[in-house]
Amino acid sequence: MAVHVPPLNGAAEWLNSEPLGPADLGGRVVLVNFWTLTCINWLRQEPYVRAWSQAYRDDGLVVIGVHTPEFAFEHDVDWVRRAVAARSIDYPVAVDNDYAIWSGFDNHYWPALYFVDTGGVIRDEHFGEGRYEQSERVLQQLLGIERKPVPVTGLGPEAEADWANLRTPETYLGFSRGEHFASPNGPALDERRAYQVPASLDLNQWALAGEWTIGSENVVLDQAGGGIAFRFHARDAHLVLAPGAGQSIPFRVLLDGAAPGTSHGVDVDADGNGVLQDGRLYQLVRQDGAVRERTLEITFGEPGAQAYAFTFG
């Protein structure tokens, strides 16, 4: 039974476009991409979606991004707007703060791709990263063209993960989904408390240092000088962060107790220094050379830092 694309109603705002509906898209091949700005899986997929939009626009393809927030701060349209600018996204983006479009598609994943033919029928779907060549072939078939795949190279956090050396999973820090927490006195929900990092961390464990309040979806620093330690095994280490009151918060990253040097991520310099300004994913580490088990420490110079989840690549 043919499943038609549901109406794109209920968005809080549209970026790069006026609101689009079936009448605007009739006779066009459409690719709908559900994303949220802090998702590392979407960040690594995005260079392909961006390239397809540019390569096949003149052939009749319309790409529509649907930003459906995972964390509370991602409802802020300014953060979404900054993410769109930072990723050079020039196709229409619906800001789906109330999950209206998400629910219409009965979607459950970030990222998700829905491939719609010229009759408005969803002909294919894909969830998560990968399958890029096959997805591009689907687009070409729907457009009635055939050519070589578009060359794509992801840079910074958009680079494909080093899957062979990825041994640490995505790890949430908030009370409701947090796990592998190793500070000796354990987590307390919505209570300001002094935490310590134990003498050693096992692989994939993390701990807090200093005064923090652990909320449902994040940990919030209450006093300058506090930090987070994580023992991981991956080429890349990222942390989703937001500034509490919109202030700039300096931070310092150490790897095994020393400056990261050539293993620094794009949001950190060789000495380990960075600044938390936007609510987004920050790349703290990209190991240079052989990937091995390391201990990451991030310390904040001012209170108010909100940390949500570590992701790895």
Secondary structure, DSSP 8 states (H G I E B T S, - for coil): ---B-------SEEESSS---HHHHTTSEEEEEEE-TT-HHHHHHHHHHHHHHHHHGGGTEEEEEEE--SSGGGG-HHHHHHHHHHTT--S-EEE-TTSHHHHHHT---SSEEEEE-TTSBEEEEEESS--HHHHHHHHHHHHT-----------GGGS---GGG-----EE-STTT---B--TT---BT-EEEE---S---TT-EEEEEEEEE-SS-EEE-STT-EEEEEEESSEEEEEEEETTS--EEEEEEETTB--GGGB-TTS-TTSEEEE-SSEEEEEEE--SS--EEEEEEEESSTTEEEEEEEE-
